[in-house]
Amino acid sequence: MKLVTAVIKPHKWEDVRAALETIGITGMTVSEVSGYGRQKGHTEVYRGAEYDITLVPKIRIEILVDEDDVEPVIDTVVKAAQ
C-alpha cells in the first residue's frame, strides 16, 4: 500500500474528484489547507489598501492505493488538476 498526496487549487477539486471516480477511486481524505509555492503569495486590494496574502488556500488530497495503482492515480490527478 502507498499513500498518494496531492495539493491542488480549490477550483480544480471537482475535476480531480470526478477523474478519480472514473478510474475507480472512491475513498480519499480531503483537507482544506493553506500554503504557497513559487509565487510566494500575492497582493490584494481591499477598500483602497493593499494587503500581502502570503498563504494561499489549497486542497490536500490523500489517497491510499495498492502499489500497482500508484502511477494511474498520479497521472489522473496531474491531468485533471492542470
JOTATA-V805278 format. One record per backbone hydrogen bond with DSSP energy under -0.5 kcal/mol. CO is the residue of the C=O (numbers start at 1). NH is the residue of the N-H. If there is no record, write none. Layout:
co & nh
CO & NH
CO & NH
This chain:
co & nh
2 & 4
2 & 65
3 & 5
4 & 63
6 & 8
6 & 61
8 & 59
9 & 12
10 & 13
12 & 16
13 & 17
14 & 18
15 & 19
16 & 20
17 & 21
18 & 22
19 & 23
20 & 23
20 & 25
21 & 24
24 & 26
26 & 28
29 & 62
31 & 33
31 & 60
33 & 58
35 & 56
37 & 40
42 & 53
44 & 46
44 & 51
46 & 49
49 & 46
51 & 44
51 & 53
52 & 54
53 & 42
54 & 56
56 & 35
58 & 33
59 & 8
59 & 61
60 & 31
61 & 6
62 & 29
63 & 4
63 & 65
65 & 2
66 & 69
67 & 70
69 & 73
70 & 74
71 & 75
72 & 76
73 & 77
74 & 78
75 & 79
76 & 80
77 & 81
78 & 82
